[in-house]
Amino acid sequence: MPKEALSILDERTHATYEIPIHNGAIRAMDLRQIKTGPDDFGLMTYDPAFMNTASCRSAITFIDGDKGILRYRGYPIEQLAERCTFLEVAYLILFGDLPTAPQLKEWVGQITHHTMIHETTKKFLEGFRYDAHPMGMLASTVAALSTAYPESRHVHDPELRRLQIMRLIGKMPTIAAYTYRHSLGYPYVYPDNELSYTENFMSMLWKMAEPKYAADPVLARALDILFILHADHEQNCSTNVMRSVGSSHADPYLATAAAAAALSGPLHGGANEEVLRMLDEIGSKDKVPAYMEKVKSGQLKLMGFGHRVYKNYDPRALIIKWAADKVFEVTGRSAKLDIALELERIALEDDYFVKRKLYPNVDFYSGIIYQAMGFRPDIFTVLFAIPRTVGWLAQWEEMLGDSEQKIARPRQVYTGQAVRDFMPLEKRGVEIATPVV
Ligand code: CMC
């Protein structure tokens, strides 16, 4: 059997080194011994944007980007989306196994018990302007929960951690719905403990004067499936933020708020909102070819396309396309779907996209479903944040229990000025005459 090791010859010193390989990776710290002399700091790797650096070991989510595979705790996403509820999947992601019937009952009861938010948090939300973006309101309000639960800073207490996890999963839909009601000027609707996680969310969003909100079961199930698809995605930008902020032992509310901030960007979770804007801008199917030319000439990005890891069809996008058909049976077909399908058809045949392995990602079709269900585009990323909170918290838990993890602190390659003497204010900007020799 070949040895699991890497031999390195340093041409600068002619020294050779043997670096062990574990799980297809070498430890960056093993490179530090490679030095030109005693004063040399040692070799580092340079990897902007973590293109090829594993920052942790994780047993939560498996992705094979070339084959288009996604699994939570070993279960294929397709099976989970078809057979589970979101809270069942949340349990699986957090605790490693699917719950038994009593475990699930207890878990659903615990989450339901934590859906209320403190009245002062409600007042906090009232301070936002009517046109505040829901993601800004969500991230700030989640951060504010840190002040309501000061014990959450004891991040080494497993019982207290579990309590904050239940609170966050329970309260996220409530805060999300309140950001929406706030922007419309509608009164907030209290959670209804008799409803399922997604039905209750829909009730808090859309209930008006009726005594009890009755969610359409097809739409509630579609939302549940969308939540399952968004629950975790290993070391993406926002999860990396969650782990990084959590590594300083900040409390989970502040870490989750930071992760939500990362999610809001248009290259990450904010892409679903951008896809809808793009489809509106294109306007009709016949304008798609001209738009694609602009993308190919580098003037625009095709939002909802491309992925750092998937170099094949995003498996979540396939399931979303299937769920879209079910939703459209209830809501009627969205005209935007024709534009999206035409964009996809051209992209999958065009050399520009084929060569770069650009396929639709999770955000390409989700916005069309959300809009058909009655959601406004500016709340789409909030709909992503609710289920991803589960993934963030599972990764946070795993990070805190990993004895190899420390405070996240990357190195840099310094490219600035060498040492120079301080310049007094009166001398700055004054040209110093070159002495005549
Ligand atoms: N449209 C047009 N060209 C693209 C696109 C796109 N959407 N995405 C990548 N490319 C091109 C890019 O210009 C580059 O071309 P070249 O080699 O000629 O310079 C090549 O493909 C490789 O792209 P990259 O930017 O190096 O890839 P990345 O891994 O750094 O970026 C990405 C991944 C998702 C940020 C990027 O594909 C993108 O900006 N997509 C649009 C935004 C989007 O849909 N984001 C949601 C991602 S999935 C859900 C989530 O994570 O939240």
Boltz pocket constraint, residues with backbone or C-beta under 6 A from the ligand:
constraints:
  - pocket:
      binder: B
      contacts: [[A, 236], [A, 263], [A, 266], [A, 267], [A, 268], [A, 269], [A, 270], [A, 271], [A, 295], [A, 300], [A, 301], [A, 302], [A, 303], [A, 304], [A, 305], [A, 306], [A, 307], [A, 308], [A, 309], [A, 356], [A, 358], [A, 361], [A, 362], [A, 363]]
      max_distance: 6.0
